[in-house]
Amino acid sequence: MNRNYTDDPDHDYGPTRTQQRRDALAVLALANQLVELPPSKLAKLDLPEDVQREIAQTRRITAHIAHKRQLAFLAKVMRRHDPEVFDGVRAALGVNRERQRQETAAMHRLEAMRDRLIADTDAVIGELIIQHPNVDRQHLRSLARQAKTEHEGNKPPRAYREIFQLLKQLAEGEADEAEASDDVGEGDEEAL
């Protein structure tokens, strides 16, 4: 009697070829991320010795096709290990990626506020005074005027950059205050 795959519904046939390909591409992407990491961050990750050796070898190769081939070999070496070996690495890289996304978003918010400050100085200074009562209004107004003049005169954006740095300092001060209040709150809970 001939049996085909539909005769036994409980049989586990393993992952499909499509799933195997997706898994292999995910390992290749992880290998590429590992190769691009700075050595200081790579050293903090718990990687098998053979994977570390192949990462170092891949970094040494500069020719495009040879580098691509070596990267594929690195992924092959990584697939020899259990996928759980790299769970911690994926988690660490995910945290780094999320932190980078947050920092980029914060930078974009500061750039947008700077542009709004130059376009509508009085309204934005009012917002900043509410958030930061000690901010120097005259200095901000002066920088906004200088930035407009620089832009209109096609001059280097010195004041434009200075506004960004000032807004960044205000935002960092706000973050430091939030951390300090969190630390004080934790100390109060411990005292109770």
DRENPA-3360 file (N, C-alpha, C; in nm, 2 decimals, always signed):
BEGIN
1 = MNRNYTDD = +0.08/-0.12/+0.00/+0.00/+0.00/+0.00/+0.09/+0.12/+0.00 ~ +0.06/+0.21/-0.09/+0.14/+0.34/-0.10/+0.07/+0.44/-0.01 ~ +0.16/+0.51/+0.06/+0.11/+0.62/+0.15/+0.16/+0.75/+0.10 ~ +0.08/+0.85/+0.11/+0.14/+0.98/+0.07/+0.12/+1.07/+0.20 ~ +0.16/+1.19/+0.19/+0.17/+1.28/+0.30/+0.03/+1.31/+0.36 ~ -0.08/+1.29/+0.29/-0.21/+1.32/+0.34/-0.26/+1.20/+0.43 ~ -0.20/+1.09/+0.42/-0.25/+0.97/+0.50/-0.23/+0.99/+0.65 ~ -0.13/+1.06/+0.70/-0.10/+1.07/+0.84/-0.11/+1.22/+0.88;
9 = PDHDYGPT = -0.22/+1.27/+0.93/-0.24/+1.41/+0.96/-0.15/+1.45/+1.08 ~ -0.11/+1.36/+1.16/-0.03/+1.39/+1.28/+0.12/+1.39/+1.26 ~ +0.16/+1.35/+1.14/+0.30/+1.35/+1.11/+0.36/+1.49/+1.10 ~ +0.47/+1.52/+1.16/+0.54/+1.65/+1.16/+0.64/+1.65/+1.04 ~ +0.61/+1.72/+0.94/+0.70/+1.73/+0.82/+0.80/+1.83/+0.83 ~ +0.81/+1.91/+0.94/+0.91/+2.01/+0.96/+0.87/+2.14/+0.89 ~ +0.96/+2.23/+0.89/+0.93/+2.36/+0.83/+0.93/+2.35/+0.68 ~ +0.85/+2.44/+0.62/+0.84/+2.44/+0.47/+0.97/+2.50/+0.42;
17 = RTQQRRDA = +0.99/+2.48/+0.29/+1.11/+2.54/+0.23/+1.11/+2.69/+0.24 ~ +0.99/+2.75/+0.23/+0.98/+2.89/+0.24/+1.02/+2.94/+0.38 ~ +0.98/+2.86/+0.48/+1.01/+2.90/+0.62/+1.16/+2.88/+0.64 ~ +1.22/+2.77/+0.58/+1.36/+2.75/+0.59/+1.44/+2.87/+0.53 ~ +1.39/+2.91/+0.41/+1.46/+3.03/+0.35/+1.45/+3.15/+0.43 ~ +1.33/+3.18/+0.49/+1.31/+3.30/+0.58/+1.41/+3.29/+0.69 ~ +1.42/+3.17/+0.75/+1.51/+3.16/+0.87/+1.66/+3.18/+0.83 ~ +1.69/+3.13/+0.71/+1.83/+3.15/+0.66/+1.86/+3.29/+0.64;
25 = LAVLALAN = +1.76/+3.36/+0.58/+1.78/+3.51/+0.55/+1.79/+3.59/+0.68 ~ +1.71/+3.55/+0.78/+1.72/+3.61/+0.91/+1.86/+3.60/+0.97 ~ +1.91/+3.48/+0.96/+2.05/+3.45/+1.02/+2.15/+3.53/+0.94 ~ +2.13/+3.54/+0.81/+2.23/+3.62/+0.72/+2.22/+3.77/+0.76 ~ +2.10/+3.82/+0.79/+2.08/+3.96/+0.83/+2.15/+3.98/+0.97 ~ +2.13/+3.89/+1.06/+2.20/+3.90/+1.19/+2.35/+3.89/+1.17 ~ +2.40/+3.81/+1.09/+2.54/+3.80/+1.06/+2.59/+3.94/+1.01 ~ +2.52/+4.00/+0.92/+2.56/+4.13/+0.87/+2.56/+4.23/+0.98;
33 = QLVELPPS = +2.46/+4.23/+1.07/+2.46/+4.33/+1.18/+2.58/+4.31/+1.27 ~ +2.62/+4.18/+1.29/+2.73/+4.15/+1.38/+2.86/+4.20/+1.32 ~ +2.88/+4.19/+1.19/+3.00/+4.23/+1.12/+3.01/+4.38/+1.12 ~ +2.90/+4.45/+1.12/+2.90/+4.60/+1.11/+2.91/+4.66/+1.25 ~ +2.89/+4.58/+1.36/+2.90/+4.64/+1.49/+3.05/+4.68/+1.52 ~ +3.06/+4.79/+1.60/+3.20/+4.82/+1.65/+3.26/+4.71/+1.73 ~ +3.39/+4.69/+1.73/+3.45/+4.59/+1.81/+3.42/+4.59/+1.96 ~ +3.40/+4.72/+2.01/+3.37/+4.73/+2.16/+3.24/+4.67/+2.19;
41 = KLAKLDLP = +3.14/+4.69/+2.10/+3.00/+4.64/+2.13/+3.00/+4.49/+2.10 ~ +3.07/+4.45/+2.00/+3.08/+4.30/+1.97/+3.14/+4.22/+2.08 ~ +3.24/+4.28/+2.15/+3.30/+4.21/+2.26/+3.21/+4.19/+2.38 ~ +3.11/+4.27/+2.39/+3.01/+4.26/+2.50/+2.91/+4.15/+2.48 ~ +2.90/+4.10/+2.35/+2.80/+4.00/+2.32/+2.86/+3.86/+2.35 ~ +2.78/+3.77/+2.39/+2.82/+3.63/+2.42/+2.80/+3.55/+2.29 ~ +2.91/+3.54/+2.22/+2.91/+3.47/+2.09/+3.01/+3.35/+2.10 ~ +2.97/+3.24/+2.03/+3.06/+3.12/+2.02/+3.19/+3.16/+1.96;
49 = EDVQREIA = +3.30/+3.09/+1.99/+3.43/+3.13/+1.95/+3.44/+3.12/+1.79 ~ +3.39/+3.01/+1.73/+3.40/+3.00/+1.59/+3.33/+3.11/+1.51 ~ +3.22/+3.16/+1.57/+3.14/+3.28/+1.51/+3.23/+3.40/+1.52 ~ +3.29/+3.42/+1.64/+3.38/+3.54/+1.66/+3.49/+3.54/+1.56 ~ +3.55/+3.42/+1.54/+3.66/+3.40/+1.44/+3.62/+3.44/+1.30 ~ +3.50/+3.39/+1.26/+3.45/+3.42/+1.12/+3.41/+3.56/+1.11 ~ +3.36/+3.63/+1.21/+3.33/+3.77/+1.20/+3.46/+3.85/+1.18 ~ +3.57/+3.81/+1.25/+3.69/+3.88/+1.23/+3.74/+3.86/+1.09;
57 = QTRRITAH = +3.73/+3.74/+1.04/+3.77/+3.71/+0.90/+3.69/+3.79/+0.80 ~ +3.56/+3.80/+0.82/+3.47/+3.87/+0.73/+3.51/+4.02/+0.73 ~ +3.54/+4.07/+0.84/+3.58/+4.21/+0.84/+3.71/+4.24/+0.77 ~ +3.80/+4.15/+0.76/+3.93/+4.17/+0.69/+3.91/+4.17/+0.54 ~ +3.81/+4.11/+0.49/+3.79/+4.10/+0.34/+3.72/+4.23/+0.30 ~ +3.78/+4.29/+0.20/+3.72/+4.42/+0.15/+3.66/+4.41/+0.01 ~ +3.70/+4.31/-0.07/+3.64/+4.30/-0.20/+3.50/+4.26/-0.19 ~ +3.41/+4.32/-0.27/+3.27/+4.31/-0.25/+3.21/+4.17/-0.26;
65 = IAHKRQLA = +3.25/+4.10/-0.37/+3.19/+3.96/-0.39/+3.25/+3.87/-0.28 ~ +3.38/+3.88/-0.26/+3.45/+3.80/-0.16/+3.39/+3.82/-0.02 ~ +3.36/+3.95/+0.01/+3.30/+3.98/+0.14/+3.16/+3.92/+0.15 ~ +3.09/+3.93/+0.05/+2.95/+3.87/+0.04/+2.96/+3.72/+0.06 ~ +3.05/+3.65/+0.00/+3.07/+3.51/+0.01/+3.11/+3.47/+0.15 ~ +3.20/+3.55/+0.21/+3.24/+3.52/+0.35/+3.13/+3.54/+0.45 ~ +3.04/+3.65/+0.42/+2.93/+3.67/+0.50/+2.83/+3.55/+0.50 ~ +2.81/+3.50/+0.38/+2.72/+3.38/+0.37/+2.78/+3.26/+0.44;
73 = FLAKVMRR = +2.92/+3.25/+0.44/+2.98/+3.14/+0.52/+2.96/+3.16/+0.67 ~ +2.97/+3.29/+0.71/+2.95/+3.32/+0.85/+2.81/+3.28/+0.89 ~ +2.71/+3.31/+0.81/+2.57/+3.27/+0.84/+2.56/+3.12/+0.85 ~ +2.63/+3.05/+0.76/+2.63/+2.90/+0.76/+2.68/+2.85/+0.89 ~ +2.80/+2.91/+0.94/+2.85/+2.87/+1.07/+2.75/+2.90/+1.18 ~ +2.69/+3.01/+1.17/+2.59/+3.05/+1.28/+2.47/+2.95/+1.28 ~ +2.43/+2.90/+1.16/+2.32/+2.81/+1.15/+2.35/+2.67/+1.21 ~ +2.48/+2.64/+1.23/+2.52/+2.51/+1.29/+2.49/+2.51/+1.44;
81 = HDPEVFDG = +2.48/+2.63/+1.50/+2.45/+2.64/+1.64/+2.30/+2.64/+1.66 ~ +2.25/+2.61/+1.78/+2.11/+2.62/+1.81/+2.07/+2.76/+1.80 ~ +1.95/+2.79/+1.75/+1.90/+2.93/+1.74/+1.89/+3.00/+1.88 ~ +1.88/+2.92/+1.98/+1.87/+2.99/+2.12/+2.00/+3.05/+2.16 ~ +2.11/+3.01/+2.10/+2.24/+3.06/+2.13/+2.25/+3.21/+2.10 ~ +2.17/+3.25/+2.00/+2.17/+3.39/+1.95/+2.06/+3.47/+2.00 ~ +1.97/+3.42/+2.09/+1.86/+3.49/+2.14/+1.90/+3.62/+2.22 ~ +2.01/+3.60/+2.30/+2.06/+3.72/+2.38/+2.12/+3.82/+2.29;
89 = VRAALGVN = +2.18/+3.78/+2.18/+2.24/+3.87/+2.08/+2.13/+3.95/+2.01 ~ +2.03/+3.88/+1.97/+1.91/+3.95/+1.90/+1.85/+4.05/+2.00 ~ +1.83/+4.01/+2.12/+1.77/+4.10/+2.22/+1.86/+4.22/+2.24 ~ +1.99/+4.21/+2.25/+2.08/+4.32/+2.27/+2.08/+4.41/+2.15 ~ +2.08/+4.35/+2.03/+2.07/+4.43/+1.91/+1.94/+4.50/+1.89 ~ +1.83/+4.44/+1.94/+1.70/+4.50/+1.93/+1.69/+4.62/+2.02 ~ +1.75/+4.61/+2.14/+1.75/+4.72/+2.24/+1.83/+4.84/+2.18 ~ +1.94/+4.81/+2.12/+2.02/+4.91/+2.06/+1.95/+4.98/+1.94;
97 = RERQRQET = +1.88/+4.90/+1.86/+1.80/+4.96/+1.75/+1.69/+5.05/+1.80 ~ +1.62/+5.00/+1.91/+1.51/+5.08/+1.97/+1.57/+5.21/+2.02 ~ +1.68/+5.20/+2.09/+1.74/+5.32/+2.15/+1.78/+5.42/+2.04 ~ +1.84/+5.37/+1.93/+1.87/+5.46/+1.82/+1.75/+5.52/+1.76 ~ +1.64/+5.45/+1.75/+1.51/+5.50/+1.70/+1.46/+5.62/+1.79 ~ +1.47/+5.59/+1.92/+1.43/+5.70/+2.01/+1.51/+5.82/+2.00 ~ +1.64/+5.80/+1.99/+1.73/+5.92/+1.98/+1.71/+6.00/+1.85 ~ +1.69/+5.92/+1.74/+1.66/+5.99/+1.62/+1.53/+6.07/+1.62;
105 = AAMHRLEA = +1.43/+6.01/+1.68/+1.30/+6.08/+1.70/+1.31/+6.20/+1.78 ~ +1.39/+6.19/+1.89/+1.41/+6.31/+1.98/+1.48/+6.42/+1.90 ~ +1.58/+6.38/+1.82/+1.65/+6.48/+1.74/+1.56/+6.55/+1.64 ~ +1.47/+6.47/+1.57/+1.38/+6.53/+1.48/+1.28/+6.63/+1.55 ~ +1.24/+6.59/+1.67/+1.15/+6.68/+1.74/+1.22/+6.81/+1.77 ~ +1.35/+6.81/+1.81/+1.43/+6.93/+1.84/+1.45/+7.01/+1.71 ~ +1.47/+6.94/+1.60/+1.49/+7.02/+1.47/+1.36/+7.09/+1.43 ~ +1.25/+7.02/+1.45/+1.12/+7.08/+1.42/+1.09/+7.20/+1.51;
113 = MRDRLIAD = +1.12/+7.19/+1.64/+1.10/+7.30/+1.73/+1.19/+7.42/+1.69 ~ +1.31/+7.39/+1.65/+1.40/+7.49/+1.61/+1.34/+7.57/+1.49 ~ +1.29/+7.49/+1.39/+1.23/+7.55/+1.27/+1.11/+7.64/+1.31 ~ +1.03/+7.58/+1.40/+0.91/+7.66/+1.45/+0.95/+7.79/+1.52 ~ +1.06/+7.77/+1.60/+1.11/+7.89/+1.67/+1.15/+8.00/+1.58 ~ +1.22/+7.96/+1.47/+1.26/+8.07/+1.37/+1.14/+8.12/+1.30 ~ +1.04/+8.04/+1.27/+0.93/+8.09/+1.20/+0.83/+8.17/+1.28 ~ +0.81/+8.13/+1.41/+0.71/+8.19/+1.50/+0.78/+8.21/+1.63;
121 = TDAVIGEL = +0.87/+8.30/+1.64/+0.95/+8.31/+1.76/+0.88/+8.33/+1.89 ~ +0.78/+8.42/+1.89/+0.71/+8.45/+2.02/+0.63/+8.34/+2.07 ~ +0.56/+8.27/+1.98/+0.47/+8.15/+2.03/+0.56/+8.04/+2.09 ~ +0.67/+8.01/+2.02/+0.75/+7.90/+2.06/+0.83/+7.93/+2.19 ~ +0.87/+8.06/+2.20/+0.94/+8.10/+2.33/+0.84/+8.09/+2.44 ~ +0.71/+8.13/+2.42/+0.61/+8.11/+2.52/+0.60/+7.97/+2.57 ~ +0.60/+7.87/+2.47/+0.59/+7.73/+2.51/+0.72/+7.69/+2.59 ~ +0.83/+7.74/+2.55/+0.96/+7.70/+2.62/+0.96/+7.76/+2.76;
129 = IIQHPNVD = +0.90/+7.88/+2.78/+0.90/+7.94/+2.91/+0.81/+7.86/+3.00 ~ +0.70/+7.81/+2.95/+0.62/+7.72/+3.03/+0.69/+7.60/+3.08 ~ +0.77/+7.54/+2.99/+0.84/+7.41/+3.02/+0.97/+7.44/+3.10 ~ +1.03/+7.55/+3.07/+1.16/+7.59/+3.13/+1.16/+7.73/+3.17 ~ +1.11/+7.76/+3.29/+1.10/+7.90/+3.33/+1.23/+7.98/+3.33 ~ +1.34/+7.92/+3.35/+1.47/+7.99/+3.36/+1.53/+8.01/+3.22 ~ +1.47/+7.98/+3.11/+1.53/+8.00/+2.98/+1.55/+8.15/+2.95 ~ +1.66/+8.18/+2.88/+1.69/+8.32/+2.85/+1.62/+8.36/+2.72;
137 = RQHLRSLA = +1.51/+8.44/+2.74/+1.42/+8.48/+2.63/+1.50/+8.56/+2.53 ~ +1.57/+8.66/+2.58/+1.64/+8.76/+2.49/+1.74/+8.68/+2.40 ~ +1.81/+8.59/+2.46/+1.91/+8.51/+2.39/+1.85/+8.43/+2.28 ~ +1.74/+8.37/+2.31/+1.66/+8.29/+2.21/+1.61/+8.38/+2.10 ~ +1.55/+8.49/+2.13/+1.50/+8.59/+2.03/+1.62/+8.63/+1.94 ~ +1.73/+8.66/+2.00/+1.85/+8.71/+1.93/+1.90/+8.60/+1.83 ~ +1.90/+8.48/+1.88/+1.95/+8.36/+1.79/+1.85/+8.34/+1.68 ~ +1.72/+8.35/+1.71/+1.62/+8.33/+1.60/+1.64/+8.44/+1.49;
145 = RQAKTEHE = +1.66/+8.57/+1.53/+1.68/+8.67/+1.44/+1.81/+8.65/+1.35 ~ +1.91/+8.61/+1.42/+2.04/+8.58/+1.35/+2.02/+8.47/+1.25 ~ +1.95/+8.36/+1.29/+1.93/+8.25/+1.21/+1.85/+8.29/+1.08 ~ +1.75/+8.38/+1.10/+1.67/+8.43/+0.98/+1.77/+8.51/+0.89 ~ +1.85/+8.59/+0.95/+1.94/+8.68/+0.87/+2.04/+8.59/+0.80 ~ +2.10/+8.49/+0.87/+2.19/+8.40/+0.80/+2.13/+8.33/+0.68 ~ +2.00/+8.28/+0.70/+1.94/+8.21/+0.60/+1.91/+8.30/+0.48 ~ +1.86/+8.42/+0.50/+1.83/+8.51/+0.39/+1.96/+8.56/+0.32;
153 = GNKPPRAY = +2.07/+8.57/+0.40/+2.19/+8.62/+0.34/+2.28/+8.51/+0.29 ~ +2.23/+8.38/+0.29/+2.30/+8.27/+0.24/+2.44/+8.25/+0.31 ~ +2.44/+8.28/+0.44/+2.56/+8.27/+0.52/+2.56/+8.13/+0.60 ~ +2.68/+8.09/+0.65/+2.68/+7.97/+0.73/+2.58/+7.97/+0.85 ~ +2.52/+7.86/+0.88/+2.41/+7.86/+0.98/+2.46/+7.85/+1.12 ~ +2.54/+7.94/+1.17/+2.60/+7.93/+1.31/+2.49/+7.95/+1.41 ~ +2.40/+8.05/+1.40/+2.30/+8.07/+1.50/+2.20/+7.95/+1.49 ~ +2.17/+7.90/+1.37/+2.08/+7.79/+1.35/+2.13/+7.67/+1.43;
161 = REIFQLLK = +2.26/+7.64/+1.43/+2.32/+7.53/+1.50/+2.32/+7.56/+1.65 ~ +2.34/+7.68/+1.69/+2.34/+7.72/+1.83/+2.20/+7.70/+1.89 ~ +2.10/+7.73/+1.82/+1.96/+7.71/+1.87/+1.94/+7.57/+1.89 ~ +1.98/+7.48/+1.80/+1.97/+7.34/+1.82/+2.04/+7.29/+1.95 ~ +2.16/+7.34/+1.97/+2.24/+7.30/+2.09/+2.17/+7.34/+2.21 ~ +2.12/+7.46/+2.21/+2.05/+7.52/+2.33/+1.92/+7.43/+2.36 ~ +1.84/+7.40/+2.26/+1.72/+7.32/+2.27/+1.76/+7.18/+2.32 ~ +1.87/+7.13/+2.27/+1.92/+7.00/+2.32/+1.95/+7.00/+2.46;
169 = QLAEGEAD = +2.02/+7.10/+2.51/+2.06/+7.12/+2.65/+1.93/+7.13/+2.74 ~ +1.83/+7.20/+2.69/+1.71/+7.21/+2.77/+1.64/+7.07/+2.78 ~ +1.64/+7.00/+2.67/+1.58/+6.87/+2.67/+1.66/+6.77/+2.76 ~ +1.79/+6.78/+2.76/+1.87/+6.69/+2.84/+1.85/+6.73/+2.99 ~ +1.84/+6.85/+3.02/+1.81/+6.90/+3.15/+1.68/+6.85/+3.20 ~ +1.58/+6.85/+3.11/+1.45/+6.79/+3.15/+1.46/+6.64/+3.18 ~ +1.53/+6.57/+3.10/+1.55/+6.43/+3.12/+1.62/+6.40/+3.25 ~ +1.72/+6.48/+3.28/+1.80/+6.46/+3.40/+1.71/+6.49/+3.52;
177 = EAEASDDV = +1.62/+6.59/+3.51/+1.53/+6.62/+3.62/+1.43/+6.50/+3.64 ~ +1.38/+6.44/+3.53/+1.29/+6.33/+3.54/+1.36/+6.21/+3.61 ~ +1.48/+6.18/+3.57/+1.56/+6.07/+3.63/+1.58/+6.10/+3.78 ~ +1.61/+6.22/+3.82/+1.64/+6.26/+3.96/+1.51/+6.24/+4.04 ~ +1.40/+6.28/+3.98/+1.27/+6.26/+4.06/+1.23/+6.12/+4.07 ~ +1.27/+6.03/+3.97/+1.24/+5.89/+3.98/+1.33/+5.83/+4.09 ~ +1.46/+5.87/+4.09/+1.55/+5.82/+4.20/+1.50/+5.86/+4.34 ~ +1.45/+5.98/+4.35/+1.40/+6.03/+4.48/+1.27/+5.95/+4.52;
185 = GEGDEEAL = +1.19/+5.92/+4.42/+1.07/+5.84/+4.45/+1.10/+5.70/+4.49 ~ +1.20/+5.64/+4.43/+1.24/+5.50/+4.47/+1.30/+5.50/+4.61 ~ +1.37/+5.60/+4.65/+1.43/+5.61/+4.78/+1.32/+5.63/+4.89 ~ +1.21/+5.70/+4.85/+1.10/+5.72/+4.94/+1.03/+5.59/+4.97 ~ +1.01/+5.51/+4.86/+0.94/+5.38/+4.87/+1.02/+5.29/+4.97 ~ +1.16/+5.29/+4.95/+1.24/+5.20/+5.04/+1.23/+5.24/+5.18 ~ +1.22/+5.37/+5.21/+1.21/+5.42/+5.35/+1.08/+5.38/+5.41 ~ +0.98/+5.36/+5.33/+0.85/+5.32/+5.39/+0.86/+5.17/+5.42;
% end
